[in-house]
Amino acid sequence: MANKLTYQTKLLLLFLVLSIVPLICILSLNFYGFQNALKENIGSKFLETASQTVEKIDTDLRKTEIDIQAWAQNSIMQDIIADDADGRITEFVKKLKMQYGRFAGIFCFNLDGTVIASSEEEALGANVAQQSWFQEALQTDESKIFPLALRKLIGGYSVRFSIPIFASFETSQKIGLLIIDVNWSEYFDITNAIQVNDQGQSESGFVLLIDDDGLIISGPAFTMEQELLFEKTLDVYGFHFQQKALQGDRDYLLTPSSSGEEWLIGYAGSRGVRGHPGSGWSVIIMQKKDQAYSPVYKLLYNLLRKSLLILLVSILIVFILSYFVAKVVTHPIRDLMDVTQQIAKGNFDQRVSIKKRDELGRLAESFNEMTEALQQTTVSKEYMNSILKSMAETLIVIDRDGVIITVNPSLLSLLGYTEKELLDRHFRDILWSSEVSLDKVIWLEKLLKEGTLRNYETNYKTKSNEKIPISFSASVLKDSHNDQGVGIVGVGRDIRDLKRLMQREKELQEKATQIEHKKAEELAVINKKLEQQIKERKELEEQLLQSQKMEAIGQMAGGIAHDFNNQLTVINGYCELILSNLKKGDENLRNIQEIHKAGERSAKLTQQLLAYGRRQVAVPKKMNLNDFISSMSDVWGRLLGEKIDLTFLFDKSLGRVKIDSAQIEQVLLHLIINARDAMPDGGKLTIETKNVELDAEYERKHVEVVAGEYVLITVSDNGMGMDKDVIKHIFEPFFTTKGKEKHSGLGLATSYGVIKQNNGHIGVYSEPGIGTTLKVYLPKVKTEEKTEKSDAIKKDIATSGKETILVVEDELSLRELAITILKNKGYNILSAEDGDVALQIAKDHNGTLDLLLTDMIMPKMGGKELNDKIVTLFPNIKVLFMSGYTDEAIDRHGLLKAKVKFIQKPFTIKSLSQKVREVLDG
């Protein structure tokens, strides 16, 4: 059937296909593209809105919980033991409810479950001991949130907060519960305010809030085919994504319900705020797919209307084109077919008439030219023979069997044969014998495989048996019908003169090579020097990268230690308070002592981290290291034991250095312990001192070093040694090759930090099986003043008083600890969480302020700025600064030169009490 179709019909069908198919493809791609883009746009919007809403709810719950915890710690709550005999707690909670309109009810329960104080008088005396929520709240010492509680006491729904009440700050004895119900409508309003679409929330688009059991606790009253959603789970309607939301996951998806309708859903689970666990609630935003995709359906409808119009116009255009093609194209093609049949019969005088100068006209013109070319074929053959005879290069044509069928006069002249003598002979007869092996031409296989051969050097053999070198190029002649090889055509060029020129060139090249060899030797020397410079540059780059890495790790370690100091201050402080109140034989005494010991060990660990981060407290003094090392020799000898031979080599003219004696003791102790561990079976340890000068060349090769005079301490052992990979990491904190259970990995890291803090330099040289040498360079003191003596040990001073102290600390737990310690010592205490509040308290205070105890670094206003402002109000006030940072922070805030009074975190009860008394009496 297809063969009977005319060209005109086929062209018409082709035009129709080309018109309709692209139109359908464009419509499909537009539809699916718009649909996917709309899904991603709406889904992302739902996800973002749900995430922001659940975070807002978590923040609100957390803020409410913090406020309630503060009320539970109010001293008036301790009157609960007396069952609110004088009604003070009831009056207190009524005022709280009036002040906070969002509270539906405030209740105080004793441990028996009886309401002994309430903002609602009708609830007084009620007992809820048998209710599950009360028993659950009674079992924990922490605050607890009940997401949706039925308030049996006053009716209705609310979010219930349960906070334990303790007898005092110093004890964990629970004496009652503070229960506060927050109106459920507070959280309903948050979700109800969300606009799902331009019409707000409706049956096709709405917002839900589910609790940690998956129950719906907020949303439109009726939806999902007019069913009441409240206190149901979405599983009822065939949705199964809410378990991910309850685990804190956040995403959007397109999923069907049990009724078969598809919904576009964005959900976000609670993750908590600022390190506190979340409420377990999740926010879900839903909209029916048909409603969400309605813009796409409208767009598709408009496109279809327009596309149908385009299709009708396209069909009309196709019919017009087919008529034009029939008239302009097919008729000339029929004329061309008639002339072709005449030419096929041998009538070369036939020509196609040319009516137009378009493509078909040019085709007819080309066909006429081809016909004329066929007529001239005989003339062309004679012309080709003339060209072959005039060629300077030799030409030979052989058939597939290697028989010579054509040669040119140049070949005959070169070999000394006549044409009759060469024709019908085999090609190998004119080749030199070395080119033929076992009746085969050596390079023939290569030619037949690749189809061409270019500038192949071979040798012809003349009739007189003379060897003539030639450059031979050849191509395989192929049958145009089956692509099979039918012969070979080859062109050869006599290269005897070229060979003689090449030999002369070779001789000249050998002479040039001798000259270049001398130049190469000189260049090799220059390259060797250049390679050495490149090697030194790479070593400097590696040193710089290592230095930058150690600096970054040091800053991070110091920052962690500073924050950890605040927590250790609270832990150790409250341990001391508890220990001071426990008697011998108390069952908790041993547990608290172990916690205190762990806190002290952690404090030592943070000091090591501060040392590595170059933030350790330092009191540098000028000293002679020979005298210092000699004074420690007995201690180190006992530490090393009898298996290790300790030797000292002192430079008697050793210069002085300025360093904290505790720091240099710490450095040398870590180096000695490291050497001891490297010699488990004993060995020799040598400590040597001498004066050295590091010059500019040394400074150029070590990026961390400044040229100048130094005092060098060398600690050498003949232990196990280390490889290069270990050496790269030995100064990093917590790196150890001896097992984490035996070593913290902070020894050499601490030493590195101390040396850098004192503008020194440390180098390590080690080989496995030979030993290790550690060199410590400390700047030499330029002046020849006497070594400074340490301050005399201060006697114990009184630690109590009656003065008024303003305590300013942004960390709540640390501020409360300081207040407790100083109140126990008899002082009158005012407190503030930041500089702005402290300044306002000072302005409002009518009496005297004797001491300002303030953290050095706080948000809004730092300790120094606060002191400068308070001094204008109380000129005689004294100040004591606190900080987890040390020298660097003090110097950055301009306090180091002022020699201010300062206490380092973590502090103990004794150190804080003595320091406060010392400042007040100073």
C-alpha positions in Angstrom: 0.0 0.0 0.0 2.9 2.3 0.9 4.5 1.8 -2.5 1.3 2.9 -4.3 1.3 6.3 -2.5 2.4 9.2 -4.7 5.1 11.6 -3.7 2.5 14.3 -3.3 0.5 12.1 -0.9 3.5 11.2 1.2 4.5 14.8 1.5 1.0 15.8 2.6 1.0 13.1 5.4 4.5 14.2 6.5 3.4 17.8 6.8 0.4 16.7 8.9 2.6 14.7 11.3 5.1 17.5 11.6 2.3 19.9 12.5 0.3 17.7 15.0 3.1 15.8 16.9 5.1 18.9 18.1 1.9 20.5 19.2 0.9 17.5 21.4 4.5 17.3 22.8 4.5 21.0 23.7 1.1 20.7 25.5 2.3 17.6 27.5 5.6 19.1 28.5 3.9 22.4 29.5 1.3 20.6 31.6 3.7 18.3 33.5 6.3 21.1 33.9 3.7 23.5 35.3 2.3 20.8 37.6 5.8 19.8 39.0 6.8 23.5 39.5 3.5 24.2 41.3 3.9 21.1 43.5 7.5 22.2 44.5 6.4 25.8 45.0 3.4 25.1 47.2 5.1 22.2 49.0 8.1 24.3 49.8 5.8 27.1 51.1 3.8 24.6 53.2 7.1 23.1 54.6 8.5 26.6 55.4 5.3 27.8 57.1 4.9 24.5 59.1 8.6 24.7 60.3 8.2 28.4 61.4 4.9 27.6 63.2 6.2 24.6 65.1 9.4 26.6 66.1 7.2 29.5 67.3 5.1 27.1 69.4 8.3 25.4 70.8 9.7 28.8 71.7 6.5 29.9 73.4 6.3 26.7 75.4 9.9 27.0 76.4 9.5 30.6 77.5 6.4 29.8 79.5 8.2 26.9 81.1 11.1 29.1 82.1 8.8 31.7 83.7 6.9 29.0 85.6 10.2 27.4 86.8 11.2 30.8 88.3 7.8 31.1 90.1 8.3 27.6 91.5 11.6 28.6 93.0 10.0 31.6 94.8 10.6 31.4 98.5 6.9 31.9 99.2 6.2 28.5 97.6 8.0 26.8 100.5 5.0 27.7 102.7 3.2 24.9 101.0 4.3 22.8 104.0 1.9 24.7 106.2 -0.9 24.1 103.7 -1.2 27.8 102.9 -2.5 28.5 106.4 -2.5 32.2 105.9 -3.6 32.2 102.3 -0.4 33.8 101.0 0.2 31.3 98.2 -3.4 31.5 97.0 -3.2 35.3 96.9 0.1 35.0 95.0 -1.3 32.6 92.3 -4.4 34.8 91.9 -2.2 37.8 91.2 -0.2 35.7 88.7 -3.4 34.7 86.8 -4.6 38.3 86.7 -1.3 39.4 85.4 -1.1 36.7 82.7 -4.5 36.5 81.0 -3.5 33.5 79.0 -3.5 31.3 82.1 -6.7 29.3 82.7 -5.8 28.2 86.2 -2.9 28.0 88.7 -2.9 25.3 91.4 -0.5 24.2 94.2 -0.7 20.5 95.2 0.9 18.8 98.1 2.4 15.4 97.6 -1.0 13.7 98.6 -2.6 15.3 95.5 -4.7 17.8 97.4 -5.2 21.4 96.0 -4.0 23.6 98.9 -3.7 26.9 96.9 -5.6 27.8 93.7 -6.5 30.8 91.5 -10.0 29.2 91.3 -11.6 29.0 94.8 -14.0 26.2 93.8 -10.9 23.9 93.2 -9.5 24.3 96.8 -9.5 21.0 98.7 -10.0 18.8 95.6 -7.9 15.7 95.4 -6.4 14.3 92.1 -4.0 11.7 93.5 -5.6 8.9 91.4 -5.3 10.8 88.1 -2.6 9.5 85.8 -1.2 12.9 84.9 -0.6 13.7 88.6 1.2 10.4 89.2 3.3 11.0 86.1 4.3 14.5 87.2 5.0 13.3 90.8 7.5 10.7 89.5 10.0 13.3 88.1 12.1 16.1 89.5 11.9 18.0 86.2 9.3 20.3 84.7 6.8 18.5 82.4 4.3 19.6 79.8 1.0 17.7 79.1 0.0 18.8 75.6 -3.7 18.5 75.9 -5.2 18.2 79.4 -8.9 18.1 80.3 -9.2 20.5 83.2 -11.7 18.7 85.5 -11.3 21.4 88.1 -12.6 24.3 86.0 -13.6 22.6 82.7 -12.3 23.0 79.1 -9.0 22.1 77.4 -5.6 23.5 78.1 -1.8 22.9 77.9 -0.7 21.9 81.4 2.7 22.7 82.9 3.9 20.7 86.0 6.8 22.1 88.0 8.1 20.4 91.2 8.5 22.6 94.4 11.5 21.9 96.6 12.0 22.8 100.3 15.0 25.0 99.5 17.8 25.7 97.0 20.2 23.5 99.0 18.1 20.3 99.0 16.4 18.1 96.5 13.5 17.4 98.8 10.3 17.8 96.9 7.4 19.2 98.9 4.7 19.8 96.3 3.7 20.5 92.7 2.9 23.8 90.9 0.4 23.2 88.1 -0.4 25.9 85.5 -3.0 25.5 82.7 -2.5 27.7 79.6 -5.6 28.3 77.4 -5.5 25.8 74.5 -6.9 28.6 72.3 -3.4 30.3 72.4 -2.0 27.6 70.2 -5.2 27.1 68.2 -4.9 30.8 67.2 -1.3 30.3 66.0 -2.3 27.6 63.5 -5.7 29.1 62.6 -3.9 32.4 61.5 -2.1 30.5 58.7 -3.4 31.2 55.2 -3.4 28.0 53.1 -4.6 29.8 50.0 -6.3 33.1 49.1 -9.5 31.9 50.8 -7.7 31.0 54.1 -8.6 27.6 55.5 -11.5 25.5 54.2 -12.4 21.8 53.5 -9.9 21.7 50.7 -7.0 23.3 52.6 -6.4 23.6 56.3 -3.8 23.5 59.1 -3.6 20.9 61.9 -1.5 20.6 65.2 -0.9 17.1 66.5 0.5 16.0 69.8 3.2 13.4 70.6 0.6 10.6 70.5 -0.5 11.7 67.0 -3.8 13.1 68.2 -5.1 16.2 66.4 -5.3 19.0 69.0 -5.8 22.1 66.9 -7.4 22.9 63.5 -10.7 23.6 61.9 -13.6 22.0 63.9 -15.1 20.2 60.9 -13.3 19.0 57.7 -12.5 15.7 55.9 -16.1 15.3 54.6 -17.6 17.3 57.6 -16.2 15.0 60.3 -15.0 16.4 63.7 -11.2 16.0 63.6 -10.5 16.9 67.2 -8.7 14.2 69.3 -8.4 11.8 66.3 -5.4 10.6 64.4 -4.7 11.0 60.7 -4.4 7.2 60.4 -8.2 7.2 60.3 -8.1 8.9 56.9 -5.3 6.7 55.5 -2.4 9.1 56.0 0.8 7.5 57.3 3.4 10.2 57.2 2.8 11.6 60.7 5.2 9.2 62.4 8.1 10.9 60.6 6.7 14.3 61.8 6.6 13.0 65.4 10.3 12.0 65.1 11.2 15.6 64.2 11.3 15.1 60.4 10.3 17.9 58.0 9.2 17.5 54.4 6.4 17.9 51.9 4.7 15.2 49.8 1.7 14.3 47.6 -0.2 11.3 49.0 -3.7 9.8 48.7 -6.3 9.5 51.6 -8.4 6.5 52.3 -11.1 7.9 50.1 -8.7 8.0 47.1 -8.4 11.8 47.0 -4.8 13.1 46.6 -3.5 15.8 49.1 -0.5 18.0 48.9 1.0 18.1 52.5 3.8 20.0 54.2 4.7 18.8 57.8 7.3 19.8 60.4 8.0 18.0 63.7 9.2 19.7 66.9 13.0 19.7 67.3 13.3 21.9 70.4 15.0 25.2 70.9 18.5 26.2 72.1 19.5 22.7 73.2 16.2 21.9 75.0 14.0 19.0 73.8 10.9 19.8 71.7 7.3 19.5 72.8 6.7 16.5 70.5 4.1 18.4 68.6 3.9 18.7 64.8 2.3 21.2 62.4 0.6 19.8 59.3 -0.6 22.0 56.3 -2.9 20.1 53.8 -4.6 21.0 50.6 -6.5 18.8 48.1 -4.5 18.2 44.9 -7.4 19.4 42.7 -7.6 22.7 44.5 -3.8 23.1 44.6 -3.4 22.3 40.9 -6.4 24.3 39.7 -4.1 27.0 38.1 -2.6 24.2 35.9 -6.0 22.9 34.8 -7.1 26.4 33.8 -3.9 27.0 31.9 -4.3 23.6 30.1 -7.8 24.5 29.1 -6.7 27.8 27.6 -3.8 26.1 25.8 -6.2 23.5 24.3 -8.5 26.1 22.9 -5.6 28.0 21.3 -3.9 24.7 20.1 -7.1 23.6 18.2 -7.2 27.0 16.4 -3.5 26.6 15.5 -4.1 23.0 14.3 -6.9 24.0 12.0 -4.7 26.8 10.5 -1.8 24.3 10.1 -4.0 21.8 8.2 -5.1 24.6 5.8 -1.5 25.6 5.2 -0.6 21.9 4.6 -3.2 21.5 1.8 -2.0 24.8 0.2 1.6 23.6 0.4 0.8 20.1 -1.1 -0.9 21.8 -4.1 2.2 24.1 -4.6 4.6 21.1 -4.4 2.5 19.1 -6.9 2.8 22.0 -9.3 6.4 23.1 -8.7 8.2 19.9 -7.6 6.6 16.7 -8.9 6.2 17.7 -12.6 9.9 18.7 -13.1 10.9 15.4 -11.4 8.8 13.4 -13.9 10.6 15.3 -16.8 14.0 14.4 -15.2 13.0 10.7 -15.0 12.1 10.6 -18.7 15.5 12.0 -19.8 17.3 9.6 -17.5 15.7 6.6 -19.2 16.9 7.9 -22.6 20.5 8.3 -21.3 20.4 4.8 -19.8 19.7 3.6 -23.4 22.9 5.3 -24.6 21.4 8.5 -26.1 23.8 11.1 -24.6 22.4 13.9 -26.8 19.3 14.2 -24.5 19.0 17.2 -22.2 16.6 18.3 -19.5 14.8 21.6 -20.2 15.5 24.3 -17.6 12.4 26.4 -16.8 13.3 28.0 -13.5 16.5 29.0 -11.6 15.5 27.4 -8.3 16.8 24.2 -6.7 15.1 21.9 -9.3 16.5 24.2 -12.1 20.0 23.8 -10.7 19.4 20.0 -10.4 18.5 19.8 -14.1 21.5 21.9 -15.0 23.8 19.6 -13.0 22.2 16.6 -14.7 22.9 18.1 -18.1 26.6 18.8 -17.1 26.9 15.1 -16.0 25.7 14.0 -19.4 28.3 16.2 -21.1 31.0 14.7 -18.8 30.1 11.2 -20.0 30.6 12.3 -23.6 34.0 13.5 -22.7 35.2 10.3 -20.9 37.3 9.0 -23.9 39.0 12.4 -24.1 39.7 12.3 -20.4 41.4 8.9 -20.6 43.8 10.2 -23.2 44.5 13.3 -21.0 45.3 11.0 -18.0 47.8 9.0 -20.0 49.6 12.2 -20.9 49.8 13.1 -17.2 51.3 9.7 -16.3 53.9 10.0 -19.0 55.0 13.5 -17.7 55.3 12.4 -14.0 58.9 12.6 -12.5 58.0 10.0 -9.8 57.6 6.4 -10.7 54.1 4.9 -10.9 53.0 1.3 -10.8 49.6 -0.4 -10.8 49.2 -4.1 -9.8 46.2 -6.3 -9.5 45.1 -8.3 -6.5 47.5 -11.1 -7.3 50.5 -8.8 -7.5 50.9 -8.8 -11.3 52.0 -5.5 -12.8 49.3 -4.1 -15.1 50.4 -0.4 -15.6 53.8 1.5 -15.3 54.9 5.0 -16.3 58.0 5.9 -18.3 59.8 7.2 -15.1 59.8 3.7 -13.6 61.0 2.1 -16.9 63.9 4.6 -17.1 64.9 4.1 -13.4 64.9 0.3 -13.6 66.2 -0.2 -17.2 63.2 -2.3 -18.4 61.0 -1.9 -21.4 57.2 -1.7 -20.9 56.8 -5.1 -22.5 59.4 -6.7 -20.1 57.6 -5.5 -17.0 53.9 -5.9 -17.8 52.4 -9.3 -16.6 55.4 -9.9 -14.3 55.0 -10.2 -10.5 55.7 -7.0 -8.4 58.3 -8.7 -6.1 60.6 -9.2 -9.1 61.5 -5.5 -9.0 62.0 -5.4 -5.2 65.4 -5.9 -3.5 65.7 -9.4 -1.9 65.6 -8.0 1.7 62.1 -6.7 1.1 60.8 -10.2 0.2 60.4 -13.0 2.8 58.9 -16.4 2.0 57.4 -15.2 -1.3 55.7 -12.3 0.5 56.3 -8.5 0.4 57.1 -7.4 4.0 55.0 -4.2 4.0 52.1 -5.6 1.9 50.1 -6.8 4.9 50.3 -3.3 6.4 49.1 -1.7 3.2 46.1 -4.1 2.8 45.1 -3.7 6.5 45.2 0.1 6.6 44.3 0.9 3.0 47.1 3.4 2.5 50.9 3.5 2.9 52.7 6.8 3.1 56.5 7.5 2.5 57.6 4.0 3.3 61.3 3.5 2.6 62.0 0.4 0.5 64.4 -0.6 -2.3 63.9 -1.3 -6.0 66.1 -3.7 -7.9 67.2 -2.6 -11.4 67.6 -4.9 -14.4 71.4 -4.7 -13.8 70.8 -5.8 -10.2 71.5 -2.4 -8.7 69.9 -1.4 -5.4 68.0 2.0 -5.5 66.4 3.4 -2.3 63.0 5.0 -2.8 60.2 6.5 -0.7 57.1 4.5 -1.6 53.4 5.6 -1.2 50.5 3.4 -2.2 46.7 3.0 -1.9 44.4 0.0 -2.3 42.0 0.2 -5.3 38.5 -1.0 -4.3 35.5 -2.1 -6.3 32.8 0.6 -6.0 30.1 -2.0 -5.7 31.3 -4.4 -3.0 34.2 -2.4 -1.4 36.6 -5.3 -2.1 40.3 -4.6 -3.0 41.0 -5.2 -6.7 44.6 -3.9 -6.9 47.2 -1.4 -5.7 48.5 1.9 -7.2 51.9 3.0 -5.9 54.1 6.1 -6.4 57.9 5.9 -5.7 60.5 8.7 -5.4 64.2 8.2 -5.8 65.9 9.2 -2.5 69.6 8.5 -3.2 70.4 12.2 -3.1 68.3 12.6 0.1 70.2 9.8 1.8 73.5 11.5 1.1 72.2 14.8 2.5 70.9 12.9 5.6 74.3 11.4 6.2 75.9 14.8 6.1 73.3 16.2 8.5 74.0 13.3 10.9 77.6 14.2 11.0 76.8 17.9 11.7 74.3 16.8 14.4 76.9 14.8 16.2 79.2 17.8 16.4 76.3 19.9 17.6 75.5 17.3 20.3 79.0 17.5 21.7 78.6 21.3 22.1 75.1 20.9 23.6 76.4 18.3 26.1 78.7 20.8 27.7 75.8 23.3 27.9 73.6 20.6 29.4 76.1 19.9 32.2 76.1 23.6 33.1 72.3 23.7 32.9 72.1 20.6 35.2 74.1 22.5 37.9 71.6 25.4 37.6 68.6 23.0 37.7 70.0 21.4 40.9 70.2 24.7 42.7 66.7 25.5 41.5 65.3 22.2 42.7 66.8 22.8 46.1 65.1 26.2 46.3 61.8 24.7 45.3 62.2 22.0 47.9 62.9 24.6 50.6 59.8 26.6 49.4 57.6 23.5 49.7 59.0 22.8 53.2 58.1 26.4 54.2 54.6 26.1 52.8 54.1 22.8 54.8 55.3 24.6 58.0 52.9 27.5 57.3 50.0 25.1 56.8 50.9 23.2 59.9 51.2 26.4 61.9 47.8 27.7 60.7 46.2 24.3 61.5 47.6 24.3 65.0 46.6 27.9 65.5 43.0 27.1 64.5 42.9 24.0 66.7 44.3 26.1 69.6 41.6 28.7 69.2 38.9 26.1 69.2 40.3 24.2 72.2 40.7 27.5 74.2 37.1 28.5 73.3 35.7 25.1 74.4 37.7 25.2 77.7 36.3 28.7 78.4 32.7 27.6 78.0 33.4 24.4 80.0 34.9 26.5 82.8 31.5 28.1 83.4 29.9 24.7 83.8 32.7 23.4 86.0 32.3 26.4 88.3 28.7 25.5 88.8 29.3 21.8 89.3 32.2 22.1 91.7 30.6 25.0 93.6 27.4 23.2 94.3 29.3 20.0 95.2 31.2 22.1 97.8 27.9 23.5 99.1 26.4 20.1 99.4 29.5 18.6 101.0 29.5 21.4 103.6 26.0 20.4 104.6 26.5 16.6 104.6 27.5 14.9 107.8 29.8 11.9 108.2 28.1 8.7 107.5 25.6 10.2 105.1 24.8 7.8 102.2 25.3 10.5 99.6 28.6 11.8 101.0 30.8 9.4 98.9 28.8 10.0 95.7 29.1 13.8 96.0 32.9 13.5 96.8 33.3 11.5 93.6 31.5 14.1 91.5 33.7 16.8 93.1 36.8 14.8 92.3 35.6 14.4 88.7 35.0 18.2 88.5 38.5 19.0 89.8 40.0 16.6 87.2 37.9 18.3 84.5 39.2 21.7 85.7 42.7 20.5 85.3 41.9 19.3 81.8 40.5 22.7 80.9 43.6 24.3 82.1 45.6 22.1 79.7 43.3 23.1 76.9 43.7 26.8 77.8 47.5 26.3 77.8 47.3 24.7 74.4 45.1 27.6 73.2 47.5 30.1 74.8 44.9 31.4 77.2 46.4 30.1 80.4 46.9 32.4 83.4 50.6 33.3 83.4 52.8 35.3 85.8 56.1 35.5 83.9 59.2 36.1 85.9 62.9 36.3 84.9 64.8 33.2 85.8 67.9 31.1 85.1 66.8 27.8 83.7 70.0 26.0 85.1 68.9 26.8 88.6 65.3 25.9 88.0 66.2 22.5 86.3 68.6 21.7 89.1 65.9 22.3 91.8 63.7 19.8 89.9 66.3 17.1 89.3 65.4 15.0 92.4 61.7 15.0 91.6 62.3 14.0 88.0 64.8 11.3 89.1 62.1 9.6 91.2 59.6 10.0 88.3 61.9 8.3 85.8 63.0 5.4 88.1 66.3 3.5 88.3 66.1 2.1 84.7 66.7 5.5 83.1 70.0 7.4 83.4 69.3 11.1 83.7 72.1 13.4 82.6 72.4 17.2 82.7 74.6 19.3 80.5 74.5 23.0 81.6 75.9 26.1 79.9 77.4 28.0 82.8 77.0 31.3 81.0 73.3 30.6 80.2 71.2 33.7 79.7 67.9 34.4 81.5 64.3 33.9 80.2 61.0 35.4 81.3 58.4 32.8 81.8 55.9 31.6 84.5 57.7 29.0 86.6 54.6 26.8 86.7 54.4 26.8 82.9 58.1 25.8 82.3 57.7 23.1 84.9 54.7 21.8 83.1 56.5 21.9 79.7 59.6 20.0 81.0 57.5 17.5 82.9 55.5 16.6 79.8 58.7 16.2 77.7 60.3 14.0 80.4 57.2 11.8 80.7 57.1 11.5 76.9 60.7 10.4 76.9 60.1 7.9 79.8 57.2 6.3 78.0 59.5 5.9 74.9 62.0 3.8 77.0 59.9 1.1 78.8 63.0 -1.1 79.2 65.2 1.8 80.4 67.7 4.0 78.6 69.4 7.4 78.7 67.8 10.8 79.0 69.8 14.0 78.5 68.7 17.5 79.4 71.0 20.2 77.9 70.9 24.0 78.1 72.8 26.6 76.1 72.7 30.0 74.4 71.9 30.1 70.7 71.3 32.7 68.1 68.8 32.0 65.3 69.9 33.9 62.2 67.9 35.2 59.2 68.6 31.9 57.3 67.0 29.9 60.1 64.0 32.4 60.1 63.7 32.0 56.3 63.3 28.2 56.7 61.0 28.3 59.7 57.9 30.4 59.2 57.1 30.6 63.0 60.5 31.8 64.1 61.8 35.4 64.6 65.5 35.7 64.3 67.3 36.7 67.6 68.9 35.3 70.7 67.4 32.4 72.5 68.0 30.0 75.4 67.8 26.4 74.1 66.6 23.4 76.2 67.3 20.1 74.6 65.6 16.9 75.9 67.1 13.8 74.2 66.3 10.1 74.7 67.4 6.8 73.0 63.9 5.3 73.0 61.7 3.9 70.3 61.5 7.1 68.2 58.8 8.1 65.8 58.1 8.1 62.1 57.3 11.2 60.0 53.5 10.5 60.0 53.5 10.5 63.9 55.7 13.6 64.1 53.1 15.6 62.0 50.5 15.1 64.7 52.3 15.0 68.1 51.4 18.6 69.0 47.7 18.2 68.2 45.4 17.8 71.3 44.1 14.3 72.2 46.6 12.7 69.8 48.4 9.8 71.4 50.0 6.5 70.3 49.9 5.0 73.8 46.1 4.3 74.2 43.4 6.6 75.3 43.0 4.7 78.6 46.5 5.7 79.6 47.0 9.1 78.2 44.8 12.1 77.4 46.9 13.2 74.5 47.3 16.7 75.9 50.8 16.7 77.2 52.8 17.8 74.1 49.8 19.9 73.0 49.9 21.8 76.3 53.7 22.2 76.0 53.3 23.5 72.4 50.7 26.1 73.6 52.8 27.3 76.5 55.9 27.8 74.3 54.0 29.7 71.7 52.3 31.8 74.4 55.8 32.8 75.5 57.0 33.7 71.9 59.1 30.6 71.8 59.6 27.7 69.3 59.7 23.9 69.6 61.3 21.5 67.2 61.3 17.7 67.1 63.8 15.3 65.5 63.2 11.6 65.7 63.8 8.3 63.9 62.3 4.9 64.7 64.6 2.7 66.8 67.1 5.5 67.3 65.4 8.0 69.7 63.9 11.5 69.9 65.2 15.0 70.5 62.9 17.8 71.4 64.4 21.4 71.3 62.7 24.2 73.1 63.7 27.8 72.2 62.7 30.6 74.6 63.6 34.3 74.0 66.6 35.4 75.9 66.0 38.4 78.2 68.1 41.3 76.9 68.6 43.1 80.2 70.9 41.6 82.8 68.6 42.2 85.8 68.5 39.8 88.7 66.0 37.0 88.6 62.7 38.0 90.1 61.6 36.2 93.3 58.2 34.8 93.7 55.6 36.5 95.8 55.4 35.5 99.4 52.6 33.1 100.3 49.6 34.9 101.6 48.1 33.9 104.8 44.5 32.9 105.1 42.2 35.8 105.5 38.6 36.2 106.7 35.9 35.1 104.2 32.7 36.7 105.6 31.3 40.2 105.9 28.2 42.4 105.9 28.9 44.6 102.9 26.6 45.0 99.9 27.8 43.3 96.7 26.3 43.7 93.2 26.8 40.3 91.3 26.6 40.6 87.4 26.8 37.4 85.4 24.9 36.4 82.2 25.1 32.7 82.9 22.1 32.0 85.2 23.4 28.9 87.0 26.8 30.6 87.6 25.1 33.7 88.9 23.0 31.8 91.3 26.0 29.8 92.6 27.9 33.1 93.4 24.8 34.5 95.1 24.4 31.4 97.3 28.1 31.4 98.3 28.2 35.1 99.2 24.8 35.0 101.0 26.1 32.1 103.1 29.1 34.3 104.0 26.7 37.0 105.4 26.9 39.6 102.5 24.0 41.6 101.2 23.5 40.6 97.5 22.0 42.4 94.5 22.1 40.5 91.2 21.7 41.2 87.5 21.9 39.1 84.3 23.7 41.8 82.1 25.3 45.2 82.3 22.2 47.2 81.4 20.1 45.7 84.2 23.0 46.1 86.7 23.4 49.8 85.9 19.7 50.3 86.4 19.8 48.5 89.8 22.7 50.7 90.8 20.8 53.8 89.9 17.7 52.7 91.9 19.7 51.5 95.0 19.4 54.0 97.9 22.1 52.5 100.2 25.8 51.9 99.6 27.5 49.5 97.1 30.8 48.2 98.4 31.8 45.8 95.7 31.0 45.1 92.0 31.5 41.4 91.2 31.1 41.1 87.4 31.9 38.8 84.5 34.4 40.5 82.1 32.7 39.5 78.8 28.9 39.8 78.5 26.4 40.6 75.8 25.3 44.3 75.4 27.8 45.8 78.0 31.1 44.3 79.1 32.5 44.3 82.7 34.9 47.2 82.2 32.3 49.5 80.6 29.9 48.6 83.5 32.5 49.4 86.1 33.4 52.8 84.4 29.7 53.8 84.6 29.0 52.6 88.2 32.0 54.4 89.5 30.4 57.7 88.6 27.5 56.7 90.9 29.5 55.1 93.7 33.1 56.6 93.6 34.3 54.3 96.5 33.0 51.1 95.0 35.6 48.3 94.4 35.5 45.8 91.6 36.4 42.1 91.1 36.3 40.7 87.6 35.5 37.1 86.7 36.3 35.3 83.4 37.0 31.9 81.8 39.4 33.7 79.5 42.7 34.9 80.9 45.6 37.1 79.7 44.5 37.5 76.2 40.9 38.6 77.1 42.2 40.9 79.9 44.7 42.6 77.6 42.1 43.0 74.8 39.8 44.9 77.2 42.6 47.1 78.5 42.7 45.7 82.0 46.1 44.0 82.1 48.0 47.2 82.5 45.5 48.5 85.0 46.4 45.6 87.4 42.7 45.0 88.2 41.5 42.4 90.7 40.6 39.2 88.8 39.4 35.7 89.6 39.7 32.8 87.2 36.8 30.4 86.4 36.3 27.8 87.6 36.6 29.1 91.2 35.9 27.3 94.5 33.9 28.5 97.5 37.1 29.2 99.3 38.8 31.0 96.5 35.8 33.3 95.8 35.2 34.1 99.4 38.9 34.9 100.1 39.2 37.0 96.9 36.1 39.0 97.7 37.3 39.7 101.3 40.8 40.5 99.9 39.4 43.1 97.5 37.1 44.6 100.1 39.9 45.0 102.6 42.5 46.2 100.0 
